[in-house]
Amino acid sequence: MTRGRIERALYCLALTVVVWAVAGFIVAPLAAAIHTALFKDGALTLAETIGQLAASKRVRTAVWNTTWMTAASIVTVTIVGIFQIAVLEYFHVRGRWLLKIAYATPLIFGGVVAAAGYNFTYGPGGAVTAALTWAIPTLPRDWFIGWLGVLVVHTFLLTSFHFLFLRAAMHRVDYATIEAARSMGASELTVLRRVVLPVIMPTVLAVTLLTIYTSIASFAAPQVLGGRDFHMLSQMVLTLQSLRRSDMAALLALLMGLLLMALILLSQHFEGKGFYSAGAKATARIQLRKLRNPLENAILHVVAYALVVVYLVPVLLVVLFSFAPASSVGVEVLPSTLTLKNYIRVLSSGATFEPFLNSMSMGLLAVSAALAMTLFAVPVILRQRNWLTRALDLTFVLPWVVPSILLAIGLIAAFDLPNPLVGNVVLLGSYWLLPIGYAVIILPLTVRFMRAAFLGIDPAYEEAARAMGASGFYRFRRVILPLVAPTATLVAGMTFNDVMAEYPLSAFLYNVNNKPLPIAIVDGSVSADPEQAAISLVYVTLIMAFSLAVILLAERLALGRAPETSKI
């Protein structure tokens, strides 16, 4: 058999594996979730299931809690987020470097990590709570637990969208238009309202929709901080699933999914509109404006640095107490002694190391599978435009617009019985279903970044290799792969970090054989045992450290590309 035929056979085999994986672990689970929501024992039961959901007091309460919490989060997040962008990109505030660091902490301190961190800081065993109860003995130790804790977490964590996207939108505002408005006597308020706001408004709307999306789908925050009385929709889906009401759980997840998909599409629409309308011409960058009124300037600085304290205190306390003896957790405001005992206990063999090892192993499996599939599928999609590649391209996006709890319900429904797609094996309850779910949810991000990397390759490189007689596999291995390797490394780090902190999917799919890190973090954060709480702090600190390393790697790779571009 010639080399060309071998490569063709391997290509067909790889394409078959990709199609099988997409059909078996994306399409089939979503179809199973829809079937479970609409049918029972072969009969359409949509109306009956809707009636049962509407009749459930717990479901109605969860819907109401989610609705008003989302509305409140929109207001508080928008106020805090826009203020942050104003002090970072419009007004002159001293110590701007510190503001940037503090306001960027949600990038490494989010999701289940932040929920556990805020619970440790302000919860019943929190350091701040210990100080407050010392000063106010009548204050209940659970003062932060309930809707207040969830709203605070949403307010100060969902501003990451503003930090990432609204700052970029501010850079597209032409400073010449601001100067023109000021020369005509416009006040600062008028300039912001009539000049700056219209340019960034599409991005503001997109960010607001992302805030709504994240608030509706919130899981870790109410699970850790909601207490017994405050529950949201994601928790209710898990509760219904645990009560073996899979039809009600699937329908509720499906309704959430339809709403969240609509929000994602609207967000993309407004984001794209903002990019094209505001980025159509070169702009002069905004020069920071110093408030002339001393009182207004002082108030601006006080509020800006008050937010710095709010953002940094939980992070610093978590890191500090991760080095403290367990006996000081929930007792001391600041640890009197420091030790490496907690880290040694976590990183050595034993029950405390098992969740860390499980997440590492499943994360590596998921990232490897997603990256291997992407490295093969993306070049095929870009070069061969036919019905199959278009279908693959569309299917790869589905896990991004579909909420993870709906995917989890689908994986449970599809693999709780012998399934011919996987050789009639029951995957539910096995080790493999959770890493498969991880691979599916990180696939869209992997595809998106790797697509950009492949599109950025100069075709002349491959044409030159082809002209010299190099085979397709040789060209990919020696020419294409080295060019996309930096992006692949970055994507692997980003997706691995996402998997390490992925709570919603883990809560639905884990079992005793593969208990992951997010579940251990939640268990430790709500436990009254200080030993478990101390171990949970180590988990949180390790995830933050890895997130920071990924961000630094991204910056290094971005800076490393600049000289190469200038040489060309």
C-alpha positions in Angstrom: 0.0 0.0 0.0 1.4 3.4 -1.0 2.0 6.2 1.5 -0.9 8.2 -0.1 -3.3 5.4 0.4 -2.2 5.0 4.0 -2.7 8.7 4.7 -6.1 8.6 3.0 -7.2 5.6 5.1 -6.0 7.3 8.3 -7.8 10.5 7.3 -11.1 8.6 6.8 -10.6 6.8 10.1 -10.0 10.1 12.0 -13.0 11.7 10.3 -15.2 8.8 11.3 -14.0 9.0 14.9 -14.8 12.8 15.0 -18.2 12.3 13.5 -18.9 9.4 16.0 -17.8 11.5 18.9 -19.8 14.5 17.9 -22.9 12.4 17.2 -22.5 10.3 20.3 -21.6 12.9 22.9 -23.1 16.2 21.7 -26.1 15.4 19.4 -27.4 12.3 21.0 -27.3 13.7 24.6 -29.2 16.9 23.5 -31.7 14.8 21.7 -32.1 12.6 24.7 -32.7 15.6 27.0 -35.4 17.0 24.6 -37.0 13.5 24.4 -37.0 13.1 28.2 -38.5 16.6 28.6 -41.3 16.0 26.1 -42.1 12.3 26.2 -42.6 9.6 28.8 -43.2 6.0 28.0 -43.6 6.9 24.3 -46.4 9.5 25.0 -46.2 13.2 24.8 -46.4 14.5 28.3 -45.4 18.2 27.8 -48.6 19.7 29.2 -48.6 17.3 32.2 -45.0 18.1 33.1 -45.5 21.8 32.7 -48.5 21.5 35.1 -46.4 19.6 37.6 -43.7 22.2 37.5 -46.2 25.0 37.9 -47.8 23.2 40.8 -44.6 22.8 42.7 -44.1 25.4 45.4 -40.3 24.8 45.4 -40.0 25.3 41.7 -42.1 28.5 41.8 -39.9 29.8 44.6 -36.8 29.0 42.7 -38.2 30.8 39.6 -39.0 33.8 41.7 -35.6 33.8 43.4 -33.8 33.5 40.1 -35.9 36.3 38.5 -35.5 38.9 41.2 -31.8 38.0 41.8 -31.1 38.4 38.1 -32.9 41.8 38.1 -31.0 43.0 41.1 -27.7 41.7 39.7 -28.2 43.6 36.5 -28.5 46.9 38.5 -25.6 46.3 40.9 -23.2 44.7 38.4 -23.8 47.5 35.9 -23.2 50.3 38.4 -20.0 48.7 39.8 -18.8 47.6 36.3 -19.3 51.0 34.7 -17.7 52.8 37.6 -14.7 50.5 37.3 -14.3 51.3 33.6 -14.7 55.0 34.3 -11.8 55.1 36.9 -9.6 52.8 34.7 -10.2 54.4 31.3 -11.7 57.9 31.7 -10.8 59.6 35.0 -7.3 60.0 36.4 -7.0 58.1 39.6 -3.8 57.6 41.5 -2.5 54.1 41.9 -4.2 53.0 38.7 -2.0 49.9 38.6 -3.4 48.7 41.9 -7.0 49.3 40.6 -6.3 47.1 37.6 -5.0 44.3 39.7 -7.9 44.4 42.1 -10.6 44.7 39.5 -9.0 41.9 37.5 -9.2 39.4 40.4 -12.5 37.8 39.1 -10.5 36.4 36.2 -8.8 34.1 38.6 -11.3 34.2 41.5 -14.6 33.2 40.0 -17.2 30.5 40.1 -17.0 27.9 42.7 -13.6 29.3 43.8 -15.0 32.7 44.6 -18.1 31.2 46.2 -15.9 29.2 48.6 -13.7 32.2 49.2 -16.5 34.6 50.0 -18.0 32.0 52.3 -14.7 31.7 54.1 -14.4 35.5 54.4 -18.0 36.4 55.3 -19.7 33.1 56.2 -20.3 31.6 59.6 -16.7 30.5 59.9 -15.3 33.5 58.1 -12.5 35.7 59.2 -14.5 38.9 58.7 -17.4 37.4 60.5 -15.1 36.6 63.4 -14.1 40.2 63.6 -17.7 41.5 63.3 -19.1 39.2 66.0 -16.3 40.3 68.3 -17.3 43.9 67.7 -21.1 43.2 67.6 -21.8 40.1 69.8 -25.5 40.1 68.8 -24.7 39.7 65.1 -25.7 36.2 63.9 -22.7 34.3 62.5 -24.8 33.4 59.4 -25.6 37.0 58.6 -24.1 36.7 55.1 -25.8 33.4 54.2 -28.9 33.7 51.9 -29.8 36.1 49.2 -27.3 38.7 50.5 -24.3 36.5 49.9 -25.5 35.5 46.4 -26.1 39.1 45.4 -22.7 40.2 46.7 -20.9 37.5 44.8 -22.8 38.3 41.6 -22.1 42.0 42.1 -18.4 41.8 42.4 -17.6 38.8 40.2 -19.8 39.4 37.1 -17.9 42.7 36.5 -15.3 40.6 34.8 -17.4 41.0 31.6 -17.0 44.8 31.9 -13.3 44.5 32.6 -12.7 42.4 29.5 -15.1 43.8 27.0 -16.2 47.3 28.1 -12.5 48.4 28.5 -11.9 47.3 24.9 -14.9 49.3 23.8 -13.6 52.4 25.6 -10.4 52.2 23.5 -12.6 52.6 20.4 -13.9 56.0 21.6 -12.3 58.8 19.6 -10.8 61.3 22.0 -11.0 64.0 19.3 -14.8 63.9 19.6 -14.6 64.3 23.4 -12.3 67.3 23.0 -14.6 68.8 20.4 -17.6 68.5 22.8 -15.6 70.1 25.6 -14.5 73.0 23.4 -18.2 73.6 22.8 -18.8 74.0 26.6 -20.2 70.5 27.3 -19.9 69.3 30.9 -18.2 66.0 31.8 -21.6 64.5 32.4 -22.8 65.6 29.0 -19.7 64.3 27.3 -20.1 60.9 29.0 -23.8 60.8 28.2 -23.8 62.2 24.6 -20.4 61.2 23.3 -18.9 58.2 25.1 -22.1 56.3 25.9 -23.5 56.0 22.4 -20.2 54.5 21.2 -20.0 51.9 23.9 -23.8 51.2 24.2 -23.8 48.1 22.0 -21.1 46.6 24.2 -22.9 47.7 27.4 -26.0 45.8 26.1 -23.9 42.7 25.2 -22.3 42.7 28.6 -25.7 43.2 30.3 -27.0 40.1 28.5 -24.0 38.1 29.5 -24.7 39.2 33.1 -28.3 38.0 32.8 -27.1 34.7 31.3 -24.6 34.1 34.1 -27.0 35.1 36.8 -29.8 32.9 35.6 -27.4 30.0 35.3 -25.7 30.7 38.7 -25.1 27.5 40.6 -22.0 27.6 42.8 -22.9 30.9 44.5 -26.4 29.8 45.7 -25.2 26.3 46.5 -22.5 27.5 48.8 -24.0 30.8 50.1 -27.8 30.4 49.6 -28.3 28.4 52.7 -31.4 26.3 53.3 -33.9 28.9 52.2 -32.5 30.5 49.0 -32.5 28.3 46.0 -32.2 29.1 42.3 -33.2 27.3 39.1 -29.9 25.3 38.6 -30.2 23.9 42.1 -33.8 22.9 41.5 -32.8 21.0 38.3 -30.3 19.0 40.4 -32.8 18.5 43.1 -35.5 17.2 40.6 -32.9 14.9 39.0 -31.9 13.5 42.4 -35.6 12.8 43.2 -35.7 10.8 40.0 -38.1 13.3 38.3 -35.9 13.3 35.2 -38.8 14.6 33.1 -39.3 17.7 35.2 -35.6 18.2 35.5 -35.1 17.9 31.7 -38.0 20.3 30.9 -36.8 22.9 33.4 -33.3 22.6 32.0 -34.6 22.8 28.5 -36.6 26.0 29.2 -33.6 27.5 30.8 -31.5 26.5 27.9 -33.8 28.1 25.3 -33.8 31.3 27.3 -30.0 31.3 27.8 -29.4 30.5 24.1 -31.5 33.5 23.1 -29.5 35.7 25.4 -26.2 34.5 23.9 -27.4 35.2 20.4 -28.5 38.7 21.4 -25.2 39.3 23.1 -23.3 38.3 20.0 -25.5 40.6 17.9 -24.9 43.7 20.1 -21.2 42.9 20.5 -20.8 42.6 16.7 -22.8 45.8 16.2 -20.6 47.7 18.6 -17.4 46.4 17.0 -18.3 47.5 13.5 -19.9 50.8 14.4 -17.2 51.9 16.8 -14.2 50.3 15.2 -14.7 51.5 11.6 -11.9 54.2 11.8 -8.7 54.9 13.6 -9.2 56.8 16.9 -7.1 58.9 19.2 -6.9 57.2 22.6 -8.7 58.8 25.5 -6.5 61.0 27.8 -7.4 60.5 31.4 -9.4 63.3 32.9 -8.7 64.7 36.4 -11.7 66.0 38.2 -11.1 69.7 39.1 -13.5 69.7 42.1 -11.5 68.5 45.1 -14.5 67.0 46.9 -15.6 65.1 43.8 -12.0 63.9 43.2 -11.8 62.7 46.8 -15.1 60.8 46.6 -13.9 59.2 43.4 -10.7 58.0 45.0 -12.5 56.8 48.1 -15.0 54.7 46.2 -12.4 53.3 43.8 -10.1 52.1 46.7 -13.1 50.8 48.7 -13.7 48.5 45.8 -10.1 47.5 45.9 -10.5 46.4 49.5 -13.7 44.5 48.6 -12.0 42.6 45.8 -8.7 41.9 47.5 -9.7 41.0 51.0 -11.3 37.6 50.2 -8.4 36.7 47.9 -5.7 37.6 50.4 -7.5 35.9 53.3 -7.9 32.7 51.4 -4.3 32.6 50.4 -3.1 33.6 53.9 -5.3 31.1 55.8 -4.3 28.3 53.4 -1.0 28.5 55.2 -2.6 28.6 58.7 -3.3 25.7 61.0 -6.8 24.4 60.8 -7.4 25.4 64.4 -7.2 29.1 63.4 -9.9 28.9 60.8 -13.1 30.6 61.9 -11.5 31.7 65.1 -8.8 34.2 64.3 -9.1 37.3 62.1 -5.6 36.8 61.0 -3.6 33.7 61.5 -1.1 33.8 64.4 1.2 31.1 62.8 1.9 29.9 59.3 2.6 26.4 58.2 2.9 24.2 55.1 1.1 21.4 56.8 -2.1 21.9 54.7 -0.3 21.8 51.4 1.8 18.8 52.4 -1.4 17.0 53.4 -3.2 17.9 50.1 -0.2 17.1 47.8 0.7 13.8 49.5 -1.1 10.6 48.9 -4.4 10.1 50.8 -8.1 11.1 50.7 -7.3 14.8 50.5 -5.1 14.3 47.4 -7.7 12.2 45.6 -10.0 15.0 44.4 -7.0 16.9 43.2 -5.7 13.8 41.3 -9.1 13.1 39.9 -9.5 16.6 38.5 -6.0 16.5 37.1 -6.5 13.2 35.4 -9.9 14.0 34.0 -8.8 17.4 33.0 -5.8 16.0 31.0 -8.1 13.4 29.4 -10.6 16.0 28.4 -8.1 18.6 27.1 -6.2 16.0 25.2 -9.3 14.6 23.5 -10.7 18.1 22.7 -7.4 19.3 21.4 -6.7 16.2 19.3 -10.2 16.5 17.7 -9.8 20.2 17.0 -6.3 19.8 15.5 -7.8 17.4 13.0 -11.3 18.8 12.4 -10.5 22.6 12.1 -8.2 22.3 9.1 -10.7 20.0 7.5 -13.6 22.4 8.1 -11.6 25.3 6.7 -10.4 23.5 3.5 -13.4 21.4 2.6 -16.7 23.3 2.6 -19.5 20.7 2.2 -22.6 19.6 4.1 -20.6 17.4 6.5 -18.0 20.1 7.5 -20.8 22.7 7.9 -22.7 20.3 10.2 -19.5 19.7 12.2 -18.8 23.4 12.4 -22.3 24.1 13.7 -22.3 21.2 16.1 -19.0 22.3 17.7 -20.8 25.5 18.8 -23.7 23.8 20.5 -22.0 23.2 23.9 -21.2 26.9 24.0 -24.8 28.1 23.6 -26.3 25.2 25.6 -26.0 25.5 29.4 -24.0 22.8 31.0 -26.8 21.6 33.2 -28.9 20.8 30.0 -25.9 18.9 28.6 -25.5 17.1 31.9 -29.2 16.0 31.9 -28.7 14.9 28.3 -25.6 12.8 29.1 -27.5 11.2 32.0 -30.6 10.4 29.8 -28.5 9.1 26.9 -26.2 6.8 28.9 -28.2 5.5 31.9 -29.0 2.5 29.8 -26.9 0.4 27.4 -26.3 2.6 24.4 -25.2 1.2 21.0 -23.1 4.3 20.3 -20.7 3.2 22.9 -20.9 -0.6 22.5 -24.0 -1.0 24.6 -22.1 0.1 27.7 -23.8 2.0 30.6 -21.6 5.0 31.2 -23.7 6.6 33.9 -22.0 5.8 37.2 -18.7 5.0 35.5 -15.5 7.0 35.7 -15.7 8.1 32.1 -18.9 10.1 31.8 -17.6 13.1 33.6 -14.4 13.5 31.6 -16.5 13.1 28.4 -18.7 15.9 29.6 -15.6 18.0 30.4 -14.3 17.5 26.8 -17.6 18.5 25.3 -18.0 21.8 27.2 -14.4 22.9 26.4 -14.7 22.0 22.7 -16.2 25.3 21.5 -13.4 27.4 23.1 -10.8 25.1 21.7 -12.3 25.3 18.2 -12.7 29.0 18.3 -9.0 29.7 19.2 -7.5 27.1 17.0 -9.6 28.3 14.1 -8.1 31.7 14.5 -4.6 30.1 14.7 -5.0 28.1 11.5 -6.5 31.1 9.7 -3.4 33.2 10.7 -1.0 30.8 8.9 0.5 32.1 5.6 -0.6 29.6 2.9 2.8 30.1 1.3 4.5 27.9 3.9 2.4 24.9 3.1 2.6 25.6 -0.6 6.4 25.6 -0.5 6.4 22.3 1.4 4.0 20.8 -1.1 6.1 22.0 -4.0 9.1 20.1 -2.5 7.1 16.9 -2.5 6.2 16.7 1.2 3.2 14.6 2.0 0.1 15.9 3.8 0.9 14.4 7.1 4.5 15.6 6.9 3.4 19.1 6.0 1.0 19.1 9.0 3.6 17.7 11.4 6.6 19.8 10.4 5.1 23.0 9.0 1.6 23.6 10.4 1.8 22.1 13.9 4.8 24.2 15.0 3.0 27.4 13.9 -0.1 26.6 15.9 1.7 25.1 18.9 1.8 28.3 21.0 -1.9 28.8 20.6 -2.6 25.1 21.3 -0.5 25.4 24.5 -2.4 28.5 25.6 -5.8 26.9 24.8 -4.8 23.7 26.7 -4.0 25.8 29.8 -7.2 27.8 29.6 -9.4 24.8 29.1 -7.6 22.8 31.8 -8.2 25.6 34.2 -11.9 25.7 33.3 -12.2 22.0 33.9 -10.5 22.2 37.3 -13.2 24.7 38.5 -16.2 23.4 36.6 -18.9 22.9 39.2 -22.4 22.5 37.5 -21.4 19.6 35.2 -19.4 18.0 38.1 -22.4 18.2 40.5 -24.6 16.2 38.0 -22.1 13.6 36.8 -19.6 12.8 39.5 -19.6 9.6 41.6 -17.6 8.1 44.4 -15.0 6.9 41.9 -14.1 10.3 40.4 -15.0 13.0 43.0 -13.5 16.2 41.4 -12.0 19.2 43.0 -15.0 21.6 42.7 -17.2 19.1 44.7 -14.5 18.8 47.4 -14.3 22.6 47.5 -18.0 23.0 48.1 -18.1 20.2 50.6 -15.2 21.7 52.5 -16.6 25.3 52.4 -19.9 24.4 53.9 -18.5 21.9 56.4 -18.3 22.8 60.1 -15.0 20.8 60.3 -12.1 23.3 60.3 -9.8 20.6 58.9 -12.0 20.3 55.8 -12.2 24.1 55.5 -8.5 24.4 55.6 -8.0 21.8 52.9 -10.7 23.6 50.8 -8.6 26.8 51.1 -5.6 25.0 49.7 -7.7 23.7 46.8 -8.9 27.2 46.1 -5.4 28.7 46.2 -4.0 26.1 43.9 -6.7 26.8 41.3 -6.1 30.5 41.6 -2.3 30.0 41.1 -2.9 27.9 38.0 -5.3 30.5 36.6 -2.8 33.3 37.2 -0.1 31.2 35.4 -2.4 30.8 32.4 -3.0 34.5 32.2 0.8 35.2 32.4 1.4 32.6 29.7 -1.2 34.3 27.5 0.4 37.7 28.0 3.9 36.2 27.2 2.7 34.6 24.0 0.9 37.8 23.0 4.1 39.8 23.5 6.1 37.2 21.8 4.2 37.5 18.6 4.7 41.3 18.3 8.4 41.2 17.3 7.7 38.5 14.6 4.9 40.7 13.1 7.1 43.7 13.0 9.9 41.8 11.2 7.5 40.7 8.5 
